[in-house]
Amino acid sequence: MTNSEIVSVILLFVYGIPYLLVIRLLWYIGSWFRDRTKKKDYFIVNKDQSPDRS
């Protein structure tokens, strides 16, 4: 391996790993928000049904 290849591999790791971590974090936050909105819809549906039962 030449010097430039070693440098390019190091740069790939330095920039690639944080990039993957950021994408993973954004995906986690996005799925968390999706779960929250799903739960919210579920509660809204239950609220709409509760007057019929009472």
C-alpha distance matrix in Angstrom:
0.0 3.8 6.7 8.2 6.1 6.7 10.1 10.8 10.4 12.6 15.0 15.3 16.4 18.6 20.3 20.2 21.9 24.8 25.3 25.7 28.0 30.1 30.5 31.6 34.0 35.5 35.9 37.7 39.9 40.7 41.7 43.8 45.6 46.2 47.7 49.9 51.2 51.9 53.8 55.7 56.7 57.9 60.0 61.4 62.4 64.1 66.0 67.2 68.5 70.2 73.2 74.1 74.2 76.4
3.8 0.0 3.8 5.5 5.3 6.5 8.8 10.1 10.9 12.7 14.4 15.5 17.1 18.6 20.2 20.7 22.7 25.2 25.6 26.6 28.9 30.6 31.2 32.6 34.8 36.1 36.9 38.7 40.7 41.5 42.8 44.8 46.4 47.2 48.9 50.9 52.1 53.0 55.0 56.7 57.7 59.1 61.2 62.4 63.6 65.3 67.0 68.3 69.7 71.4 74.3 75.3 75.6 77.7
6.7 3.8 0.0 3.8 5.5 5.2 6.3 8.7 10.0 10.7 12.3 14.2 15.7 16.5 18.2 19.4 21.3 23.4 24.1 25.5 27.4 29.0 30.0 31.5 33.3 34.7 35.8 37.6 39.3 40.3 41.8 43.6 45.1 46.2 47.9 49.6 51.0 52.1 54.0 55.5 56.7 58.2 60.1 61.3 62.7 64.4 65.9 67.3 68.9 70.4 73.2 74.4 74.7 76.7
8.2 5.5 3.8 0.0 3.8 5.5 5.0 6.1 8.6 9.8 10.4 12.1 14.3 15.0 16.1 17.3 19.7 21.7 21.9 23.5 25.7 26.9 27.7 29.6 31.4 32.5 33.6 35.6 37.2 38.0 39.7 41.6 42.9 43.8 45.8 47.5 48.6 49.8 51.9 53.2 54.4 56.0 57.9 59.0 60.3 62.2 63.7 64.9 66.6 68.2 71.0 72.1 72.6 74.5
6.1 5.3 5.5 3.8 0.0 3.8 5.4 5.1 6.2 8.6 9.8 10.4 12.5 14.1 15.2 15.6 17.9 20.4 20.5 21.6 24.0 25.5 26.1 27.6 29.8 30.9 31.7 33.7 35.6 36.3 37.7 39.8 41.3 42.0 43.8 45.8 46.9 47.9 50.0 51.5 52.5 54.0 56.1 57.2 58.4 60.2 61.9 63.1 64.6 66.3 69.1 70.1 70.5 72.6
6.7 6.5 5.2 5.5 3.8 0.0 3.8 5.5 5.2 6.2 8.6 9.8 10.8 12.3 14.3 14.9 16.5 19.0 19.8 20.8 22.7 24.5 25.5 26.7 28.7 30.2 31.2 32.8 34.7 35.8 37.1 38.9 40.6 41.5 43.1 45.0 46.4 47.4 49.2 50.8 52.1 53.4 55.3 56.7 58.0 59.6 61.3 62.7 64.1 65.6 68.6 69.7 69.9 71.9
10.1 8.8 6.3 5.0 5.4 3.8 0.0 3.8 5.5 5.1 6.1 8.5 10.0 10.3 12.0 13.5 15.4 17.2 18.0 19.7 21.5 22.8 24.1 25.6 27.3 28.6 30.0 31.6 33.2 34.3 36.0 37.6 39.1 40.2 42.0 43.6 45.0 46.2 48.1 49.4 50.8 52.3 54.1 55.3 56.8 58.5 59.9 61.3 63.0 64.4 67.3 68.5 68.9 70.7
10.8 10.1 8.7 6.1 5.1 5.5 3.8 0.0 3.8 5.5 5.0 6.0 8.7 9.7 10.4 11.3 13.8 15.8 15.9 17.4 19.8 20.9 21.7 23.5 25.4 26.4 27.6 29.6 31.2 32.0 33.6 35.5 36.9 37.8 39.7 41.5 42.6 43.8 45.8 47.2 48.3 49.9 51.8 53.0 54.3 56.1 57.6 58.9 60.5 62.1 64.9 66.1 66.5 68.5
10.4 10.9 10.0 8.6 6.2 5.2 5.5 3.8 0.0 3.8 5.4 5.0 6.4 8.6 10.0 9.9 11.8 14.5 15.0 15.7 18.0 19.8 20.5 21.7 23.9 25.3 26.1 27.8 29.8 30.7 32.0 33.9 35.6 36.4 38.0 40.0 41.4 42.3 44.2 45.8 47.0 48.3 50.3 51.7 52.9 54.6 56.2 57.6 59.0 60.6 63.5 64.6 64.8 66.9
12.6 12.7 10.7 9.8 8.6 6.2 5.1 5.5 3.8 0.0 3.8 5.4 5.2 6.1 8.6 9.6 10.8 12.9 14.2 15.4 16.9 18.7 20.1 21.2 22.9 24.6 25.8 27.2 28.9 30.3 31.7 33.2 34.9 36.1 37.6 39.3 40.9 42.0 43.7 45.2 46.7 48.0 49.7 51.2 52.6 54.1 55.7 57.2 58.7 60.1 63.0 64.3 64.5 66.3
15.0 14.4 12.3 10.4 9.8 8.6 6.1 5.0 5.4 3.8 0.0 3.8 5.4 4.9 5.9 7.8 10.0 11.4 12.0 14.0 15.7 16.8 18.2 19.9 21.4 22.6 24.1 25.8 27.2 28.4 30.1 31.7 33.1 34.3 36.1 37.6 39.0 40.4 42.2 43.4 44.9 46.4 48.1 49.3 50.9 52.6 53.9 55.4 57.1 58.5 61.3 62.6 63.0 64.8
15.3 15.5 14.2 12.1 10.4 9.8 8.5 6.0 5.0 5.4 3.8 0.0 3.8 5.6 5.4 5.3 8.0 10.2 10.2 11.4 13.8 15.1 15.8 17.5 19.5 20.6 21.7 23.6 25.3 26.1 27.7 29.5 31.0 32.0 33.7 35.5 36.8 37.9 39.9 41.3 42.5 44.0 45.9 47.1 48.4 50.2 51.7 53.1 54.7 56.2 59.1 60.2 60.6 62.5
16.4 17.1 15.7 14.3 12.5 10.8 10.0 8.7 6.4 5.2 5.4 3.8 0.0 3.8 5.6 5.0 5.7 8.4 9.6 10.3 11.9 14.0 15.1 16.1 17.9 19.7 20.7 22.1 24.0 25.3 26.6 28.1 29.9 31.1 32.5 34.2 35.9 36.9 38.6 40.2 41.6 42.9 44.7 46.1 47.5 49.0 50.6 52.1 53.6 55.0 57.9 59.2 59.3 61.2
18.6 18.6 16.5 15.0 14.1 12.3 10.3 9.7 8.6 6.1 4.9 5.6 3.8 0.0 3.8 5.8 6.2 7.2 9.0 10.8 11.7 13.1 15.1 16.3 17.4 19.1 20.8 22.0 23.4 25.0 26.7 27.8 29.4 31.0 32.5 33.8 35.5 36.9 38.4 39.8 41.5 42.9 44.4 45.8 47.4 48.9 50.3 51.9 53.6 54.8 57.6 59.1 59.3 61.0
20.3 20.2 18.2 16.1 15.2 14.3 12.0 10.4 10.0 8.6 5.9 5.4 5.6 3.8 0.0 3.8 5.9 5.9 6.3 8.9 10.4 10.9 12.5 14.5 15.7 16.8 18.5 20.2 21.4 22.6 24.6 26.0 27.2 28.6 30.5 31.8 33.2 34.7 36.4 37.6 39.1 40.8 42.4 43.5 45.1 46.9 48.1 49.6 51.4 52.7 55.5 56.9 57.3 59.0
20.2 20.7 19.4 17.3 15.6 14.9 13.5 11.3 9.9 9.6 7.8 5.3 5.0 5.8 3.8 0.0 3.8 5.7 5.1 6.2 8.7 10.0 10.6 12.3 14.2 15.4 16.5 18.3 20.0 20.9 22.5 24.3 25.8 26.8 28.5 30.3 31.6 32.7 34.6 36.1 37.4 38.8 40.7 41.9 43.3 45.0 46.5 47.9 49.5 51.0 53.8 55.0 55.4 57.3
21.9 22.7 21.3 19.7 17.9 16.5 15.4 13.8 11.8 10.8 10.0 8.0 5.7 6.2 5.9 3.8 0.0 3.9 5.3 5.1 6.2 8.7 9.9 10.5 12.3 14.3 15.3 16.4 18.4 19.8 21.0 22.5 24.4 25.6 26.9 28.6 30.3 31.4 32.9 34.6 36.1 37.3 39.0 40.6 42.0 43.4 45.0 46.6 48.1 49.4 52.3 53.6 53.7 55.6
24.8 25.2 23.4 21.7 20.4 19.0 17.2 15.8 14.5 12.9 11.4 10.2 8.4 7.2 5.9 5.7 3.9 0.0 3.8 5.4 4.9 6.1 8.6 9.6 10.3 12.1 14.0 15.0 16.2 18.0 19.7 20.7 22.3 24.0 25.4 26.7 28.4 29.9 31.3 32.6 34.4 35.8 37.3 38.7 40.4 41.8 43.1 44.8 46.5 47.7 50.5 52.0 52.2 53.8
25.3 25.6 24.1 21.9 20.5 19.8 18.0 15.9 15.0 14.2 12.0 10.2 9.6 9.0 6.3 5.1 5.3 3.8 0.0 3.8 5.4 5.1 6.3 8.6 9.8 10.6 12.3 14.2 15.3 16.3 18.3 19.9 21.1 22.4 24.2 25.7 27.0 28.4 30.2 31.4 32.9 34.5 36.2 37.3 38.9 40.6 41.9 43.3 45.1 46.5 49.3 50.6 51.1 52.8
25.7 26.6 25.5 23.5 21.6 20.8 19.7 17.4 15.7 15.4 14.0 11.4 10.3 10.8 8.9 6.2 5.1 5.4 3.8 0.0 3.8 5.5 5.1 6.1 8.6 9.9 10.4 12.2 14.2 15.1 16.4 18.2 19.9 20.8 22.4 24.3 25.7 26.7 28.5 30.1 31.4 32.7 34.6 36.0 37.3 38.9 40.5 41.9 43.4 44.9 47.8 49.0 49.2 51.2
28.0 28.9 27.4 25.7 24.0 22.7 21.5 19.8 18.0 16.9 15.7 13.8 11.9 11.7 10.4 8.7 6.2 4.9 5.4 3.8 0.0 3.8 5.5 5.0 6.1 8.6 9.8 10.4 12.2 14.0 15.2 16.3 18.3 19.7 20.9 22.5 24.3 25.5 26.9 28.5 30.2 31.4 32.9 34.5 36.0 37.4 38.9 40.6 42.1 43.3 46.2 47.6 47.7 49.5
30.1 30.6 29.0 26.9 25.5 24.5 22.8 20.9 19.8 18.7 16.8 15.1 14.0 13.1 10.9 10.0 8.7 6.1 5.1 5.5 3.8 0.0 3.8 5.4 5.0 6.1 8.5 9.7 10.5 12.0 14.1 15.1 16.4 18.1 19.8 20.9 22.5 24.1 25.6 26.8 28.5 30.1 31.5 32.8 34.5 36.1 37.3 38.9 40.7 41.9 44.7 46.2 46.5 48.1
30.5 31.2 30.0 27.7 26.1 25.5 24.1 21.7 20.5 20.1 18.2 15.8 15.1 15.1 12.5 10.6 9.9 8.6 6.3 5.1 5.5 3.8 0.0 3.8 5.4 5.1 6.0 8.5 9.9 10.3 12.1 14.1 15.2 16.2 18.2 19.8 21.0 22.2 24.2 25.5 26.8 28.3 30.2 31.3 32.7 34.5 35.9 37.3 39.0 40.5 43.2 44.5 44.9 46.8
31.6 32.6 31.5 29.6 27.6 26.7 25.6 23.5 21.7 21.2 19.9 17.5 16.1 16.3 14.5 12.3 10.5 9.6 8.6 6.1 5.0 5.4 3.8 0.0 3.8 5.5 5.1 6.1 8.7 9.8 10.5 12.2 14.3 15.2 16.4 18.3 20.0 20.9 22.5 24.3 25.7 26.8 28.6 30.2 31.5 33.0 34.6 36.2 37.6 38.9 41.9 43.1 43.3 45.2
34.0 34.8 33.3 31.4 29.8 28.7 27.3 25.4 23.9 22.9 21.4 19.5 17.9 17.4 15.7 14.2 12.3 10.3 9.8 8.6 6.1 5.0 5.4 3.8 0.0 3.8 5.4 5.0 6.2 8.5 9.9 10.5 12.3 14.1 15.3 16.5 18.4 19.9 21.1 22.5 24.4 25.6 27.0 28.6 30.3 31.6 32.9 34.7 36.3 37.4 40.3 41.8 42.0 43.6
35.5 36.1 34.7 32.5 30.9 30.2 28.6 26.4 25.3 24.6 22.6 20.6 19.7 19.1 16.8 15.4 14.3 12.1 10.6 9.9 8.6 6.1 5.1 5.5 3.8 0.0 3.8 5.4 5.1 6.0 8.5 9.7 10.5 12.1 14.1 15.2 16.4 18.2 19.9 20.9 22.4 24.2 25.7 26.8 28.5 30.2 31.4 32.9 34.7 36.0 38.7 40.2 40.7 42.3
35.9 36.9 35.8 33.6 31.7 31.2 30.0 27.6 26.1 25.8 24.1 21.7 20.7 20.8 18.5 16.5 15.3 14.0 12.3 10.4 9.8 8.5 6.0 5.1 5.4 3.8 0.0 3.8 5.5 5.0 6.1 8.5 9.9 10.4 12.2 14.2 15.3 16.3 18.3 19.8 21.0 22.4 24.3 25.6 26.8 28.6 30.2 31.5 33.0 34.6 37.4 38.6 39.0 40.9
37.7 38.7 37.6 35.6 33.7 32.8 31.6 29.6 27.8 27.2 25.8 23.6 22.1 22.0 20.2 18.3 16.4 15.0 14.2 12.2 10.4 9.7 8.5 6.1 5.0 5.4 3.8 0.0 3.8 5.4 5.2 6.1 8.7 9.8 10.5 12.3 14.4 15.2 16.5 18.3 20.0 21.0 22.6 24.4 25.8 27.0 28.6 30.4 31.7 32.9 36.0 37.3 37.3 39.1
39.9 40.7 39.3 37.2 35.6 34.7 33.2 31.2 29.8 28.9 27.2 25.3 24.0 23.4 21.4 20.0 18.4 16.2 15.3 14.2 12.2 10.5 9.9 8.7 6.2 5.1 5.5 3.8 0.0 3.8 5.5 5.0 6.2 8.6 9.8 10.5 12.4 14.2 15.3 16.4 18.4 19.9 21.1 22.5 24.4 25.7 26.9 28.7 30.4 31.5 34.3 35.9 36.2 37.7
40.7 41.5 40.3 38.0 36.3 35.8 34.3 32.0 30.7 30.3 28.4 26.1 25.3 25.0 22.6 20.9 19.8 18.0 16.3 15.1 14.0 12.0 10.3 9.8 8.5 6.0 5.0 5.4 3.8 0.0 3.8 5.4 5.2 6.2 8.6 9.8 10.7 12.3 14.3 15.2 16.5 18.3 20.0 21.0 22.6 24.4 25.7 27.0 28.8 30.3 33.0 34.3 34.9 36.7
41.7 42.8 41.8 39.7 37.7 37.1 36.0 33.6 32.0 31.7 30.1 27.7 26.6 26.7 24.6 22.5 21.0 19.7 18.3 16.4 15.2 14.1 12.1 10.5 9.9 8.5 6.1 5.2 5.5 3.8 0.0 3.8 5.4 4.9 6.1 8.6 9.9 10.4 12.3 14.1 15.2 16.3 18.4 19.8 21.0 22.5 24.3 25.7 27.1 28.6 31.5 32.6 32.9 34.9
43.8 44.8 43.6 41.6 39.8 38.9 37.6 35.5 33.9 33.2 31.7 29.5 28.1 27.8 26.0 24.3 22.5 20.7 19.9 18.2 16.3 15.1 14.1 12.2 10.5 9.7 8.5 6.1 5.0 5.4 3.8 0.0 3.8 5.4 5.1 6.2 8.8 9.9 10.6 12.3 14.3 15.3 16.6 18.4 20.0 21.2 22.6 24.5 25.9 27.0 29.9 31.4 31.5 33.2
45.6 46.4 45.1 42.9 41.3 40.6 39.1 36.9 35.6 34.9 33.1 31.0 29.9 29.4 27.2 25.8 24.4 22.3 21.1 19.9 18.3 16.4 15.2 14.3 12.3 10.5 9.9 8.7 6.2 5.2 5.4 3.8 0.0 3.8 5.4 5.0 6.2 8.6 9.8 10.4 12.3 14.1 15.3 16.4 18.3 19.9 20.9 22.5 24.4 25.6 28.3 29.9 30.4 31.9
46.2 47.2 46.2 43.8 42.0 41.5 40.2 37.8 36.4 36.1 34.3 32.0 31.1 31.0 28.6 26.8 25.6 24.0 22.4 20.8 19.7 18.1 16.2 15.2 14.1 12.1 10.4 9.8 8.6 6.2 4.9 5.4 3.8 0.0 3.8 5.4 5.2 6.1 8.6 9.8 10.6 12.3 14.3 15.3 16.5 18.5 19.9 21.1 22.8 24.4 27.1 28.3 28.9 30.8
47.7 48.9 47.9 45.8 43.8 43.1 42.0 39.7 38.0 37.6 36.1 33.7 32.5 32.5 30.5 28.5 26.9 25.4 24.2 22.4 20.9 19.8 18.2 16.4 15.3 14.1 12.2 10.5 9.8 8.6 6.1 5.1 5.4 3.8 0.0 3.8 5.5 5.0 6.2 8.6 9.9 10.5 12.4 14.2 15.3 16.6 18.4 20.0 21.2 22.5 25.6 26.8 26.9 28.8
49.9 50.9 49.6 47.5 45.8 45.0 43.6 41.5 40.0 39.3 37.6 35.5 34.2 33.8 31.8 30.3 28.6 26.7 25.7 24.3 22.5 20.9 19.8 18.3 16.5 15.2 14.2 12.3 10.5 9.8 8.6 6.2 5.0 5.4 3.8 0.0 3.8 5.4 5.1 6.1 8.7 9.8 10.6 12.3 14.2 15.3 16.4 18.4 20.1 21.0 23.8 25.5 25.7 27.2
51.2 52.1 51.0 48.6 46.9 46.4 45.0 42.6 41.4 40.9 39.0 36.8 35.9 35.5 33.2 31.6 30.3 28.4 27.0 25.7 24.3 22.5 21.0 20.0 18.4 16.4 15.3 14.4 12.4 10.7 9.9 8.8 6.2 5.2 5.5 3.8 0.0 3.8 5.4 4.8 6.1 8.5 9.8 10.3 12.2 14.1 15.1 16.4 18.4 19.8 22.4 23.8 24.6 26.2
51.9 53.0 52.1 49.8 47.9 47.4 46.2 43.8 42.3 42.0 40.4 37.9 36.9 36.9 34.7 32.7 31.4 29.9 28.4 26.7 25.5 24.1 22.2 20.9 19.9 18.2 16.3 15.2 14.2 12.3 10.4 9.9 8.6 6.1 5.0 5.4 3.8 0.0 3.8 5.4 5.2 6.2 8.8 9.9 10.6 12.4 14.3 15.4 16.7 18.5 21.3 22.3 22.8 24.9
53.8 55.0 54.0 51.9 50.0 49.2 48.1 45.8 44.2 43.7 42.2 39.9 38.6 38.4 36.4 34.6 32.9 31.3 30.2 28.5 26.9 25.6 24.2 22.5 21.1 19.9 18.3 16.5 15.3 14.3 12.3 10.6 9.8 8.6 6.2 5.1 5.4 3.8 0.0 3.8 5.4 4.9 6.2 8.6 9.8 10.5 12.3 14.3 15.4 16.4 19.5 20.8 20.9 22.7
55.7 56.7 55.5 53.2 51.5 50.8 49.4 47.2 45.8 45.2 43.4 41.3 40.2 39.8 37.6 36.1 34.6 32.6 31.4 30.1 28.5 26.8 25.5 24.3 22.5 20.9 19.8 18.3 16.4 15.2 14.1 12.3 10.4 9.8 8.6 6.1 4.8 5.4 3.8 0.0 3.8 5.3 5.1 6.2 8.6 9.8 10.5 12.4 14.3 15.3 17.9 19.6 20.2 21.6
56.7 57.7 56.7 54.4 52.5 52.1 50.8 48.3 47.0 46.7 44.9 42.5 41.6 41.5 39.1 37.4 36.1 34.4 32.9 31.4 30.2 28.5 26.8 25.7 24.4 22.4 21.0 20.0 18.4 16.5 15.2 14.3 12.3 10.6 9.9 8.7 6.1 5.2 5.4 3.8 0.0 3.8 5.5 5.0 6.1 8.6 9.8 10.5 12.4 14.3 16.7 17.9 18.8 20.7
57.9 59.1 58.2 56.0 54.0 53.4 52.3 49.9 48.3 48.0 46.4 44.0 42.9 42.9 40.8 38.8 37.3 35.8 34.5 32.7 31.4 30.1 28.3 26.8 25.6 24.2 22.4 21.0 19.9 18.3 16.3 15.3 14.1 12.3 10.5 9.8 8.5 6.2 4.9 5.3 3.8 0.0 3.8 5.5 5.2 6.3 8.7 10.0 10.8 12.4 15.4 16.3 16.6 18.8
60.0 61.2 60.1 57.9 56.1 55.3 54.1 51.8 50.3 49.7 48.1 45.9 44.7 44.4 42.4 40.7 39.0 37.3 36.2 34.6 32.9 31.5 30.2 28.6 27.0 25.7 24.3 22.6 21.1 20.0 18.4 16.6 15.3 14.3 12.4 10.6 9.8 8.8 6.2 5.1 5.5 3.8 0.0 3.8 5.4 5.0 6.1 8.6 9.8 10.4 13.4 15.1 15.2 16.7
61.4 62.4 61.3 59.0 57.2 56.7 55.3 53.0 51.7 51.2 49.3 47.1 46.1 45.8 43.5 41.9 40.6 38.7 37.3 36.0 34.5 32.8 31.3 30.2 28.6 26.8 25.6 24.4 22.5 21.0 19.8 18.4 16.4 15.3 14.2 12.3 10.3 9.9 8.6 6.2 5.0 5.5 3.8 0.0 3.8 5.4 5.0 6.3 8.7 10.0 12.1 13.8 14.9 16.3
62.4 63.6 62.7 60.3 58.4 58.0 56.8 54.3 52.9 52.6 50.9 48.4 47.5 47.4 45.1 43.3 42.0 40.4 38.9 37.3 36.0 34.5 32.7 31.5 30.3 28.5 26.8 25.8 24.4 22.6 21.0 20.0 18.3 16.5 15.3 14.2 12.2 10.6 9.8 8.6 6.1 5.2 5.4 3.8 0.0 3.8 5.4 5.1 6.3 8.8 11.2 11.8 12.9 15.1
64.1 65.3 64.4 62.2 60.2 59.6 58.5 56.1 54.6 54.1 52.6 50.2 49.0 48.9 46.9 45.0 43.4 41.8 40.6 38.9 37.4 36.1 34.5 33.0 31.6 30.2 28.6 27.0 25.7 24.4 22.5 21.2 19.9 18.5 16.6 15.3 14.1 12.4 10.5 9.8 8.6 6.3 5.0 5.4 3.8 0.0 3.8 5.4 5.1 6.1 9.4 10.4 10.5 12.5
66.0 67.0 65.9 63.7 61.9 61.3 59.9 57.6 56.2 55.7 53.9 51.7 50.6 50.3 48.1 46.5 45.0 43.1 41.9 40.5 38.9 37.3 35.9 34.6 32.9 31.4 30.2 28.6 26.9 25.7 24.3 22.6 20.9 19.9 18.4 16.4 15.1 14.3 12.3 10.5 9.8 8.7 6.1 5.0 5.4 3.8 0.0 3.8 5.4 5.2 7.4 9.6 10.4 11.4
67.2 68.3 67.3 64.9 63.1 62.7 61.3 58.9 57.6 57.2 55.4 53.1 52.1 51.9 49.6 47.9 46.6 44.8 43.3 41.9 40.6 38.9 37.3 36.2 34.7 32.9 31.5 30.4 28.7 27.0 25.7 24.5 22.5 21.1 20.0 18.4 16.4 15.4 14.3 12.4 10.5 10.0 8.6 6.3 5.1 5.4 3.8 0.0 3.8 5.7 6.6 7.9 9.9 11.4
68.5 69.7 68.9 66.6 64.6 64.1 63.0 60.5 59.0 58.7 57.1 54.7 53.6 53.6 51.4 49.5 48.1 46.5 45.1 43.4 42.1 40.7 39.0 37.6 36.3 34.7 33.0 31.7 30.4 28.8 27.1 25.9 24.4 22.8 21.2 20.1 18.4 16.7 15.4 14.3 12.4 10.8 9.8 8.7 6.3 5.1 5.4 3.8 0.0 3.8 5.8 5.6 6.8 9.3
70.2 71.4 70.4 68.2 66.3 65.6 64.4 62.1 60.6 60.1 58.5 56.2 55.0 54.8 52.7 51.0 49.4 47.7 46.5 44.9 43.3 41.9 40.5 38.9 37.4 36.0 34.6 32.9 31.5 30.3 28.6 27.0 25.6 24.4 22.5 21.0 19.8 18.5 16.4 15.3 14.3 12.4 10.4 10.0 8.8 6.1 5.2 5.7 3.8 0.0 3.9 5.4 5.2 6.5
73.2 74.3 73.2 71.0 69.1 68.6 67.3 64.9 63.5 63.0 61.3 59.1 57.9 57.6 55.5 53.8 52.3 50.5 49.3 47.8 46.2 44.7 43.2 41.9 40.3 38.7 37.4 36.0 34.3 33.0 31.5 29.9 28.3 27.1 25.6 23.8 22.4 21.3 19.5 17.9 16.7 15.4 13.4 12.1 11.2 9.4 7.4 6.6 5.8 3.9 0.0 3.8 5.4 5.3
74.1 75.3 74.4 72.1 70.1 69.7 68.5 66.1 64.6 64.3 62.6 60.2 59.2 59.1 56.9 55.0 53.6 52.0 50.6 49.0 47.6 46.2 44.5 43.1 41.8 40.2 38.6 37.3 35.9 34.3 32.6 31.4 29.9 28.3 26.8 25.5 23.8 22.3 20.8 19.6 17.9 16.3 15.1 13.8 11.8 10.4 9.6 7.9 5.6 5.4 3.8 0.0 3.8 5.7
74.2 75.6 74.7 72.6 70.5 69.9 68.9 66.5 64.8 64.5 63.0 60.6 59.3 59.3 57.3 55.4 53.7 52.2 51.1 49.2 47.7 46.5 44.9 43.3 42.0 40.7 39.0 37.3 36.2 34.9 32.9 31.5 30.4 28.9 26.9 25.7 24.6 22.8 20.9 20.2 18.8 16.6 15.2 14.9 12.9 10.5 10.4 9.9 6.8 5.2 5.4 3.8 0.0 3.8
76.4 77.7 76.7 74.5 72.6 71.9 70.7 68.5 66.9 66.3 64.8 62.5 61.2 61.0 59.0 57.3 55.6 53.8 52.8 51.2 49.5 48.1 46.8 45.2 43.6 42.3 40.9 39.1 37.7 36.7 34.9 33.2 31.9 30.8 28.8 27.2 26.2 24.9 22.7 21.6 20.7 18.8 16.7 16.3 15.1 12.5 11.4 11.4 9.3 6.5 5.3 5.7 3.8 0.0
